[in-house]
Amino acid sequence: MNPRALRWCSIADLTLLPLFILWFIWQLQFTARWTWIFFVLWLVVSFALHRDTPKTMGWRADNVAPAARQALLVFGVMAAVLLLFGFALHMPTPALPHLFEWRRLGSYFAFCLLQQVALNSLLHNRMLSLVSSEWTAAALTGLIFAIIHAPNPVLMPATFIAGVAMAWMFARHRNIIPLAIGQAILGILVSWAFPLAWHHHLRVGPGFYTFPW
């Protein structure tokens, strides 16, 4: 494809795909749950059209060390802040070890890995192809990530901050594995650090309003 056509494809990825995800969250998952397959097909077709490689998508092993060091520093600061919030809000500290049981962390990591494929392997890569400033691209990617988590008042600001940071880290060292691990850890800490009445078990879309008490 010529550069002009690829540019329009990138714009479609950054607008139509998030709109489809929002549509699925707010309606399709209840009326036509099978439509999740369009999300997978979109990823495959977009990666093929743009001729993405494991290296550009962050599916690689040759830069794990620098990517992990970077993630450890950034996620370490964020985790410390969440712990301080939890202590300040008098959240139950004995519950912390149980939140990080392998079965819980493993299943959540798989979900975060899928999010990283969509967020960075696709969306942020497309944003970087359209926006020259890395920080502007990261901020816009983080904004999309936050909007998808509406209307959760805890997750929206949290995913904006984390989304910007993860996009910036991805641009420096393209590797989604440390990002997915860090996102899983932060997500669990968010669920602990803030009262359940605030985040409704991290639900988004209509599920936020229908959370059973």
C-alpha positions in Angstrom: 0.0 0.0 0.0 1.2 3.6 -0.7 1.9 5.9 2.2 -1.3 7.9 1.8 -3.4 4.8 2.0 -1.5 3.5 5.1 -2.0 6.9 6.7 -5.7 6.6 6.3 -5.6 3.0 7.7 -3.7 4.3 10.7 -6.4 7.0 11.3 -9.1 4.3 11.0 -7.2 2.2 13.6 -7.1 5.1 16.0 -10.7 6.1 15.6 -12.9 3.2 14.5 -11.3 0.5 16.5 -11.7 2.3 19.9 -15.3 3.1 18.8 -15.9 -0.6 18.1 -14.5 -1.5 21.5 -16.7 1.0 23.2 -19.7 -0.3 21.3 -18.9 -3.9 22.4 -18.5 -2.8 26.0 -21.7 -0.8 26.1 -24.0 -2.9 24.0 -22.6 -5.8 21.8 -21.4 -8.0 24.7 -25.0 -8.2 25.8 -26.7 -8.5 22.4 -24.1 -10.1 20.1 -21.2 -11.4 22.1 -19.8 -13.3 19.1 -18.8 -9.9 17.6 -15.6 -10.0 19.6 -14.1 -11.9 16.7 -14.1 -8.6 14.7 -11.6 -7.2 17.2 -9.2 -10.1 16.6 -9.7 -9.9 12.8 -9.1 -6.1 12.9 -5.7 -6.7 14.7 -4.7 -9.4 12.2 -5.6 -7.3 9.1 -4.0 -4.1 10.5 -0.8 -5.9 11.3 -0.7 -7.4 7.8 -1.5 -4.2 6.0 1.2 -2.3 7.8 3.6 -5.2 7.4 4.4 -5.2 11.1 7.0 -7.6 12.4 7.6 -9.1 15.9 10.2 -6.4 16.4 7.9 -3.5 15.6 5.0 -5.0 17.7 7.2 -5.6 20.7 6.9 -9.4 20.5 10.6 -10.0 21.0 13.3 -11.3 23.4 16.4 -9.4 22.4 15.6 -6.3 24.4 14.0 -7.9 27.5 16.8 -6.6 29.9 16.6 -2.9 29.1 12.8 -3.0 28.8 12.5 -4.8 32.1 14.8 -2.3 33.9 12.8 0.6 32.5 9.5 -1.0 33.5 10.8 -1.9 37.0 11.7 1.8 37.6 8.5 3.3 36.3 6.1 0.7 37.6 8.0 0.6 40.9 7.2 4.3 41.5 3.6 3.8 40.5 3.3 0.8 42.8 4.8 2.7 45.7 2.2 5.5 45.1 -0.7 3.0 45.1 0.6 1.5 48.3 0.7 4.9 50.0 -2.9 5.5 48.8 -4.0 2.2 50.2 -2.3 2.8 53.6 -3.7 6.4 53.7 -7.2 5.0 53.0 -6.7 2.3 55.7 -7.2 -0.6 53.3 -6.7 -4.1 54.8 -3.1 -5.0 54.4 -3.5 -8.7 55.2 -5.5 -9.0 52.0 -2.5 -8.0 49.9 -0.6 -11.3 49.7 -3.8 -13.1 48.7 -4.4 -10.7 45.8 -1.1 -11.9 44.2 -1.8 -15.6 44.2 -0.4 -17.1 41.0 -3.8 -18.2 39.6 -5.2 -14.8 40.0 -2.1 -13.0 38.7 -1.7 -15.4 35.8 -5.2 -15.0 34.4 -5.1 -11.2 34.8 -1.7 -11.2 33.1 -3.2 -12.9 30.0 -5.9 -10.2 29.8 -3.3 -7.4 30.2 -1.2 -9.0 27.5 -4.1 -8.7 25.1 -4.6 -5.1 26.1 -0.9 -4.4 25.4 -1.2 -5.9 21.9 -4.1 -3.5 21.2 -2.7 -0.5 23.1 0.9 -0.5 22.0 1.5 -3.1 19.3 -1.3 -1.4 17.3 -2.7 1.9 18.6 0.5 3.5 19.8 2.5 2.3 16.8 -0.2 4.0 14.6 -0.1 7.1 16.7 3.7 7.3 16.3 3.3 7.1 12.5 1.0 10.2 12.6 2.4 12.3 15.4 6.0 13.5 15.5 6.2 14.2 19.2 6.7 11.1 21.3 5.1 12.7 24.4 2.1 13.9 22.4 1.7 10.5 20.9 1.9 8.9 24.3 -0.6 11.3 25.8 -3.1 10.7 23.0 -2.7 7.0 23.3 -3.2 7.2 27.1 -6.3 9.3 26.5 -7.9 6.7 24.2 -7.0 4.0 26.9 -8.8 6.1 29.6 -11.9 6.8 27.5 -12.4 3.0 26.9 -12.5 2.6 30.7 -15.4 5.0 31.2 -17.3 5.7 33.4 -15.1 4.2 36.2 -13.9 7.2 38.3 -10.9 5.3 39.5 -9.8 3.6 36.4 -10.1 6.5 34.0 -7.4 8.7 35.7 -5.4 5.6 36.5 -5.4 4.2 33.0 -4.6 7.6 31.5 -1.5 8.0 33.7 -0.5 4.3 33.2 -1.4 4.4 29.5 0.8 7.5 28.8 3.7 5.9 30.8 3.4 2.5 29.0 3.2 4.1 25.6 6.3 6.2 26.3 8.1 3.1 27.6 7.0 1.1 24.5 8.4 3.8 22.2 11.8 3.6 23.9 12.0 -0.2 24.2 9.5 -2.1 22.1 8.6 -5.1 24.3 5.1 -5.7 25.6 6.0 -8.5 28.1 7.3 -6.2 30.9 4.5 -3.8 30.2 1.8 -6.6 30.6 3.4 -7.8 33.8 3.6 -4.3 35.2 0.0 -3.6 34.2 -1.2 -6.7 35.9 0.5 -5.8 39.2 -0.7 -2.2 39.1 -4.3 -3.3 38.3 -4.3 -5.6 41.3 -2.9 -2.8 43.5 -5.6 -0.4 42.3 -8.3 -2.9 43.2 -6.9 -3.0 46.7 -5.8 0.6 47.2 -9.2 2.2 46.7 -12.6 1.3 48.2 -14.8 -1.1 46.3 -17.5 1.5 46.4 -15.3 3.7 44.2 -14.2 1.3 41.5 -16.9 -1.4 41.6 -14.4 -4.3 41.2 -12.7 -2.4 38.3 -15.8 -2.7 36.1 -16.4 -0.4 33.1 -19.3 0.4 30.8 -22.8 -0.7 32.0 -21.2 -3.2 34.4 -20.0 -0.2 36.6 -23.7 0.7 37.2 -25.0 -2.8 37.7 -22.3 -3.9 40.1 -24.1 -6.2 42.7 -23.7 -5.0 46.3 
